[in-house]
Amino acid sequence: MNTLVAFINASVSLITALLVVPTKIIEFIFNRYEDKYFIEIIRNIQDYDKK
């Protein structure tokens, strides 16, 4: 019985790790707000060039 509980616990931990870790890596690599920040930088450069 203890072996079954340990196996289930390990399986759930493995599945959770396989689902959560790639999601966090993707969130870190591909910033949601990258386009917004890029547009803001270009706008600031254009404003500076107008002066």
Secondary structure, DSSP 8 states (H G I E B T S, - for coil): -HHHHHHHHHHHHHHHHHHHHHHHHHHHHS-TTHHHHHHHHHHHHHHHHH-
